[in-house]
Amino acid sequence: MKDILSKVDRKEVGFVFSLLIFLTILLLLPTGFDKQLYIHTEGVKAKVLSVDNSNVINTGLFRQGDQRVTIQIETGSYKGQVVDADNMLKGSLAEDKIFVEGDRAWVLIGFNEDGNINFANMVEHYRLNKEIVLIGCFAIIIIFFSGFTGVRTLLSFAFALLSIWKILIPAMLKGFNPIIVALIVGNCLTIITILLVTGFTKRAYAAIISSISCSFATCILAIIFGNYFNIHGAVMDWSESLLYAGFLKLNLTAIFQAGIYLASSGAILDLAVDISSALDEVVKNNPEITRKSLITSGMSIGKSVVGSQTTTLLFAYMGSYLSVMMVYMAQGTPMLNILNSKVIAAEILHTFVGCIGLVLVSPLTSVICGLLFKSKKDKGTITLSQNRL
């Protein structure tokens, strides 16, 4: 038994070490879109020394005009220099930002061939330090409550972010089939995430098999119902900007359908792990349980979990479109008009394709766990922990 456990530990440590190497490679990997499009410009962090609002016009809730800002550059080639910057206001609450003395801002500066600054535009409030604080709080809390499992979860989180930024998005921009790219990246993330969280165990293998199977089913449903609903991928925010930027060959509809799959794959993974882990405990506490009873238990567990998971998925999608629905209601738009609108129909497609995938993962995981955890000759004398590979 000790030899088996030591072998598993070595396997898991080797896996984590290999993943760290791969993460480093991903971090250093160029996306192919790193070229600076605007020459003689540089993004810098700056401190706001003073502001001049004399050219700002207040019109009710909105502000228009030009806020003049004096800044001191804190990073980059011109660190320490004090320059005047412009903050153009368009009258949009979503896009405009007002600076006050003492703020930290992200500024785009331009310079001529002699290296002299000839303009500075206020881009946004500087938030990187605040984002680091939030991420740090998350890391501390998850490590405190989950220990080494929390560390592995953070590795999984980092791997997912880097894979999306360094592989998925560049591959789509380069014209590769979005569905195929999403399936490859999504399933790789599924496998690595489950192995990191649960280790090299039968419950991990069961969760992987069921997650990948249901992910394929979800992807197929996204394609079928995406075409059936007659929804163009341009419904995605900012998607048309890609076409205007010169990426005319992009299949926005395929990207939209791939996004449906990716959005639901995380919930599918989560449910598969929940059910396989629960059945793992069932076998440990009742080694004599039969395969049929184990599958039945999985089905019973899945019924309650699926209900909460599908509701969670609904809340997640509705939350992002809450303002849109409020606008429709405030204008007195009839319900039939709302349901037929492209934006709401796309969200319905997102929600219910994902929910179908969640419903499928419950019985499939239960059956796979029954097949993996209990063989015909197995009378229940060997627990799952003794069968770790």
C-alpha positions as CSV (number, residue, x, y, z in Angstrom):
1,M,0.0,0.0,0.0
2,K,2.8,2.4,0.9
3,D,4.6,1.6,-2.4
4,I,1.5,2.4,-4.3
5,L,0.9,5.7,-2.5
6,S,4.5,6.8,-2.9
7,K,4.3,6.0,-6.6
8,V,1.1,8.1,-6.9
9,D,2.8,10.9,-5.0
10,R,5.8,10.9,-7.3
11,K,3.5,10.9,-10.3
12,E,1.5,13.9,-9.0
13,V,4.6,15.8,-8.0
14,G,6.1,15.1,-11.4
15,F,2.9,16.3,-13.0
16,V,2.8,19.5,-11.1
17,F,6.5,20.1,-11.9
18,S,5.9,19.5,-15.6
19,L,3.0,21.9,-15.5
20,L,5.1,24.6,-14.0
21,I,7.6,24.2,-16.8
22,F,4.8,24.3,-19.4
23,L,3.3,27.4,-17.7
24,T,6.7,29.1,-17.9
25,I,6.8,28.3,-21.6
26,L,3.3,29.6,-22.1
27,L,4.2,32.8,-20.3
28,L,7.2,33.4,-22.6
29,L,5.4,32.3,-25.8
30,P,4.7,35.2,-28.2
31,T,1.1,35.4,-29.4
32,G,2.1,36.7,-32.8
33,F,0.2,39.9,-32.2
34,D,2.7,41.6,-30.0
35,K,3.8,44.1,-32.6
36,Q,3.3,47.8,-31.7
37,L,0.8,49.2,-34.1
38,Y,1.4,52.8,-33.2
39,I,5.0,54.0,-33.6
40,H,6.5,56.7,-31.4
41,T,4.1,56.0,-28.6
42,E,4.4,54.4,-25.1
43,G,1.9,53.5,-22.4
44,V,3.0,54.7,-18.9
45,K,1.8,54.9,-15.4
46,A,1.4,58.5,-14.2
47,K,0.3,60.5,-11.1
48,V,-2.2,63.3,-11.5
49,L,-0.7,66.5,-10.1
50,S,-3.6,68.9,-10.9
51,V,-6.7,69.1,-13.1
52,D,-8.4,71.9,-15.0
53,N,-12.2,71.4,-15.5
54,S,-12.8,74.8,-17.1
55,N,-13.5,73.2,-20.5
56,V,-15.8,70.6,-19.1
57,I,-19.5,71.1,-19.8
58,N,-22.0,69.5,-17.4
59,T,-25.2,68.4,-19.1
60,G,-27.4,66.6,-16.6
61,L,-25.8,63.2,-15.9
62,F,-23.2,63.6,-18.6
63,R,-20.0,65.6,-19.0
64,Q,-18.6,66.7,-22.3
65,G,-15.5,68.6,-23.3
66,D,-11.8,68.4,-22.5
67,Q,-10.4,67.9,-19.0
68,R,-6.8,69.2,-18.9
69,V,-4.6,67.2,-16.6
70,T,-1.0,67.8,-15.4
71,I,0.7,64.5,-14.7
72,Q,4.1,63.2,-13.6
73,I,5.2,60.1,-15.4
74,E,6.2,57.2,-13.1
75,T,7.2,54.5,-15.5
76,G,8.9,54.0,-18.8
77,S,11.5,56.0,-20.7
78,Y,10.2,59.4,-19.6
79,K,10.0,58.6,-15.9
80,G,9.9,61.7,-13.7
81,Q,8.9,64.2,-16.4
82,V,5.9,66.4,-15.8
83,V,3.6,67.0,-18.8
84,D,0.1,68.2,-19.7
85,A,-2.4,65.6,-20.8
86,D,-5.8,65.6,-22.4
87,N,-8.9,63.7,-21.2
88,M,-11.6,63.9,-23.9
89,L,-15.1,63.4,-22.6
90,K,-17.7,62.0,-25.0
91,G,-20.8,62.2,-22.8
92,S,-20.8,58.5,-22.1
93,L,-20.9,57.2,-18.6
94,A,-19.6,53.8,-19.7
95,E,-16.5,55.3,-21.5
96,D,-15.7,58.6,-19.8
97,K,-13.6,58.9,-16.7
98,I,-12.9,62.0,-14.5
99,F,-9.6,62.4,-12.8
100,V,-8.8,64.2,-9.6
101,E,-5.6,65.2,-8.0
102,G,-3.7,62.3,-6.6
103,D,-5.1,59.7,-8.9
104,R,-2.9,57.1,-10.7
105,A,-3.7,56.8,-14.4
106,W,-2.6,54.8,-17.4
107,V,-1.5,57.3,-20.1
108,L,-0.6,57.1,-23.7
109,I,2.3,59.4,-24.6
110,G,3.5,60.2,-28.1
111,F,6.9,61.6,-29.0
112,N,8.7,62.8,-32.2
113,E,11.8,61.4,-33.8
114,D,13.9,63.6,-31.6
115,G,12.4,61.9,-28.5
116,N,10.4,64.9,-27.3
117,I,6.9,64.3,-26.0
118,N,4.3,66.0,-28.2
119,F,1.1,64.6,-26.7
120,A,-0.3,62.7,-23.8
121,N,-3.8,61.1,-23.6
122,M,-5.4,59.9,-20.4
123,V,-6.5,56.3,-21.2
124,E,-7.9,55.0,-17.9
125,H,-7.5,54.9,-14.1
126,Y,-4.5,52.7,-13.2
127,R,-6.0,49.5,-11.6
128,L,-3.2,46.9,-12.0
129,N,-2.1,47.3,-8.3
130,K,-5.7,46.9,-7.2
131,E,-6.2,43.8,-9.3
132,I,-3.1,42.3,-7.8
133,V,-4.5,42.9,-4.3
134,L,-7.8,41.2,-5.2
135,I,-6.0,38.2,-6.8
136,G,-3.7,38.0,-3.8
137,C,-6.7,37.8,-1.5
138,F,-8.1,35.0,-3.5
139,A,-4.8,33.1,-3.5
140,I,-4.4,33.5,0.3
141,I,-7.9,32.4,1.1
142,I,-7.9,29.3,-1.2
143,I,-4.5,28.2,0.1
144,F,-5.6,28.8,3.7
145,F,-8.7,26.7,3.4
146,S,-7.5,24.1,0.9
147,G,-3.8,23.7,1.5
148,F,-1.8,22.1,-1.2
149,T,-5.0,21.4,-3.2
150,G,-5.5,25.2,-3.2
151,V,-2.0,25.6,-4.7
152,R,-2.9,23.1,-7.4
153,T,-6.1,25.0,-8.0
154,L,-4.2,28.2,-8.5
155,L,-1.9,26.4,-11.0
156,S,-5.0,25.2,-12.9
157,F,-6.4,28.8,-12.9
158,A,-3.1,30.2,-14.2
159,F,-2.9,27.4,-16.9
160,A,-6.5,28.2,-18.1
161,L,-5.8,31.9,-18.4
162,L,-2.5,31.5,-20.2
163,S,-4.0,28.8,-22.5
164,I,-6.8,31.1,-23.5
165,W,-4.6,34.2,-24.0
166,K,-1.6,32.5,-25.6
167,I,-3.2,29.7,-27.6
168,L,-7.0,30.0,-28.0
169,I,-7.3,33.6,-29.0
170,P,-4.2,33.9,-31.2
171,A,-5.2,30.7,-33.0
172,M,-8.7,32.0,-33.7
173,L,-7.3,35.3,-34.9
174,K,-5.0,33.5,-37.3
175,G,-8.0,31.8,-38.9
176,F,-8.0,28.3,-37.5
177,N,-11.4,26.7,-37.1
178,P,-12.8,28.1,-33.8
179,I,-14.8,25.0,-33.0
180,I,-11.7,22.7,-33.3
181,V,-9.4,25.1,-31.4
182,A,-12.0,25.5,-28.6
183,L,-12.5,21.7,-28.3
184,I,-8.7,21.1,-28.1
185,V,-8.0,23.8,-25.6
186,G,-11.1,23.2,-23.6
187,N,-10.6,19.5,-23.2
188,C,-6.9,19.9,-22.4
189,L,-8.0,22.4,-19.7
190,T,-10.5,19.9,-18.4
191,I,-8.0,17.1,-18.2
192,I,-5.3,19.1,-16.4
193,T,-7.8,20.8,-14.1
194,I,-9.3,17.5,-12.9
195,L,-5.9,15.8,-12.5
196,L,-4.6,18.8,-10.5
197,V,-7.6,18.9,-8.2
198,T,-8.3,15.2,-7.7
199,G,-5.0,13.6,-8.5
200,F,-4.4,10.5,-10.6
201,T,-7.4,8.5,-9.3
202,K,-10.3,6.6,-10.7
203,R,-12.7,9.4,-9.8
204,A,-10.5,11.7,-11.9
205,Y,-10.6,9.4,-14.9
206,A,-14.4,9.0,-14.5
207,A,-14.8,12.8,-14.4
208,I,-12.6,13.3,-17.4
209,I,-14.4,10.8,-19.6
210,S,-17.8,12.1,-18.7
211,S,-16.8,15.8,-19.0
212,I,-15.2,15.4,-22.4
213,S,-18.1,13.3,-23.7
214,C,-20.7,15.9,-22.5
215,S,-18.5,18.7,-23.9
216,F,-18.6,17.2,-27.3
217,A,-22.4,16.9,-27.0
218,T,-22.7,20.5,-25.9
219,C,-20.5,21.7,-28.8
220,I,-22.7,19.8,-31.3
221,L,-25.8,21.3,-29.7
222,A,-24.3,24.8,-29.9
223,I,-23.7,24.4,-33.6
224,I,-27.1,22.8,-34.3
225,F,-29.2,25.3,-32.3
226,G,-27.0,28.2,-33.2
227,N,-27.9,27.7,-36.9
228,Y,-31.5,26.8,-36.0
229,F,-31.9,30.1,-34.1
230,N,-30.4,31.9,-37.1
231,I,-28.1,34.0,-34.8
232,H,-25.0,35.6,-36.4
233,G,-21.8,35.8,-34.3
234,A,-21.8,39.6,-34.6
235,V,-24.2,39.5,-31.6
236,M,-21.1,39.3,-29.4
237,D,-19.8,42.5,-28.0
238,W,-16.9,44.1,-30.0
239,S,-17.0,41.3,-32.5
240,E,-17.6,43.6,-35.5
241,S,-14.5,45.6,-34.5
242,L,-12.5,42.6,-35.5
243,L,-13.8,42.8,-39.1
244,Y,-13.1,46.6,-39.2
245,A,-9.6,45.9,-37.9
246,G,-8.8,43.8,-41.0
247,F,-9.8,40.2,-39.9
248,L,-12.4,39.8,-42.6
249,K,-12.0,36.1,-42.8
250,L,-13.0,35.4,-39.3
251,N,-16.1,33.2,-38.9
252,L,-17.8,35.1,-36.1
253,T,-20.7,32.7,-35.9
254,A,-18.3,29.7,-35.3
255,I,-16.5,31.8,-32.7
256,F,-19.9,32.5,-31.0
257,Q,-20.8,28.8,-31.0
258,A,-17.3,27.9,-29.7
259,G,-17.9,30.4,-26.9
260,I,-21.1,28.6,-25.9
261,Y,-19.2,25.4,-25.5
262,L,-16.4,27.0,-23.5
263,A,-18.8,28.8,-21.2
264,S,-20.6,25.6,-20.2
265,S,-17.5,23.3,-20.1
266,G,-16.5,24.7,-16.7
267,A,-19.9,23.9,-15.1
268,I,-19.8,20.4,-16.8
269,L,-16.4,19.8,-15.3
270,D,-17.5,20.9,-11.9
271,L,-20.5,18.6,-11.8
272,A,-18.6,15.6,-13.1
273,V,-16.0,16.1,-10.3
274,D,-18.8,16.5,-7.7
275,I,-20.6,13.3,-8.6
276,S,-17.4,11.2,-9.0
277,S,-16.1,12.5,-5.7
278,A,-19.4,11.7,-4.0
279,L,-19.4,8.1,-5.4
280,D,-15.8,7.8,-4.3
281,E,-16.9,8.4,-0.7
282,V,-19.9,6.0,-1.1
283,V,-17.5,3.2,-2.1
284,K,-15.1,4.0,0.7
285,N,-17.8,4.0,3.3
286,N,-19.7,1.0,1.9
287,P,-17.2,-1.3,0.1
288,E,-19.9,-4.0,-0.3
289,I,-22.1,-1.8,-2.5
290,T,-23.0,-3.3,-5.9
291,R,-22.4,-1.6,-9.2
292,K,-26.2,-1.2,-9.8
293,S,-26.6,0.4,-6.3
294,L,-23.6,2.7,-6.9
295,I,-25.0,3.9,-10.2
296,T,-28.4,4.4,-8.6
297,S,-26.8,6.5,-5.9
298,G,-25.0,8.6,-8.5
299,M,-28.3,9.2,-10.2
300,S,-29.9,10.3,-6.9
301,I,-27.0,12.7,-6.1
302,G,-27.1,14.1,-9.6
303,K,-30.8,14.9,-9.5
304,S,-30.3,17.4,-6.6
305,V,-27.0,18.8,-7.8
306,V,-28.2,19.3,-11.4
307,G,-31.1,21.4,-10.2
308,S,-28.8,23.8,-8.3
309,Q,-26.1,23.9,-11.1
310,T,-28.6,24.7,-13.9
311,T,-30.0,27.5,-11.7
312,T,-26.5,28.8,-11.1
313,L,-25.8,28.8,-14.8
314,L,-29.0,30.7,-15.4
315,F,-28.1,33.3,-12.8
316,A,-24.6,33.7,-14.3
317,Y,-25.9,34.4,-17.7
318,M,-28.9,36.6,-16.6
319,G,-26.6,38.7,-14.4
320,S,-24.5,39.8,-17.4
321,Y,-27.7,40.9,-19.3
322,L,-29.6,42.4,-16.5
323,S,-29.3,45.9,-17.8
324,V,-30.5,44.9,-21.2
325,M,-33.7,43.3,-19.8
326,M,-34.2,46.4,-17.6
327,V,-34.1,48.6,-20.7
328,Y,-36.6,46.5,-22.5
329,M,-39.0,46.5,-19.5
330,A,-38.5,50.3,-18.9
331,Q,-39.6,50.9,-22.5
332,G,-42.6,48.7,-22.1
333,T,-41.4,46.3,-24.8
334,P,-43.8,43.3,-25.2
335,M,-42.5,40.0,-24.0
336,L,-42.8,38.4,-27.4
337,N,-40.6,41.2,-28.8
338,I,-38.0,40.6,-26.1
339,L,-37.9,36.8,-26.6
340,N,-37.5,37.3,-30.4
341,S,-34.7,39.8,-30.1
342,K,-31.3,38.6,-31.2
343,V,-29.5,39.5,-27.9
344,I,-32.0,37.7,-25.7
345,A,-32.3,34.7,-28.0
346,A,-28.5,34.3,-28.0
347,E,-28.6,34.3,-24.2
348,I,-31.4,31.7,-24.2
349,L,-29.2,29.6,-26.5
350,H,-26.2,30.0,-24.1
351,T,-28.2,29.1,-21.1
352,F,-30.2,26.1,-22.3
353,V,-27.5,24.4,-24.3
354,G,-25.3,24.6,-21.2
355,C,-28.1,23.2,-19.1
356,I,-28.6,20.3,-21.4
357,G,-24.9,19.5,-21.1
358,L,-25.2,19.6,-17.3
359,V,-28.3,17.3,-17.3
360,L,-26.3,14.7,-19.5
361,V,-23.2,14.7,-17.3
362,S,-25.0,13.4,-14.2
363,P,-26.2,9.9,-15.5
364,L,-23.1,9.5,-17.7
365,T,-20.7,10.1,-14.7
366,S,-22.7,7.7,-12.6
367,V,-22.5,5.0,-15.2
368,I,-18.8,5.5,-15.8
369,C,-18.1,5.5,-12.0
370,G,-20.1,2.3,-11.7
371,L,-18.0,0.7,-14.4
372,L,-14.6,1.9,-13.1
373,F,-15.2,1.6,-9.4
374,K,-16.8,-1.8,-9.4
375,S,-16.0,-4.8,-11.6
376,K,-18.2,-7.9,-11.9
377,K,-15.8,-9.9,-9.8
378,D,-15.4,-7.1,-7.3
379,K,-17.4,-7.9,-4.2
380,G,-16.6,-4.6,-2.6
381,T,-13.5,-5.6,-0.7
382,I,-11.2,-3.1,-2.5
383,T,-11.9,0.6,-1.9
384,L,-11.2,3.3,-4.4
385,S,-8.1,4.5,-2.6
386,Q,-6.6,1.1,-3.1
387,N,-7.2,1.2,-6.8
388,R,-5.4,4.4,-7.6
389,L,-3.3,4.0,-10.7
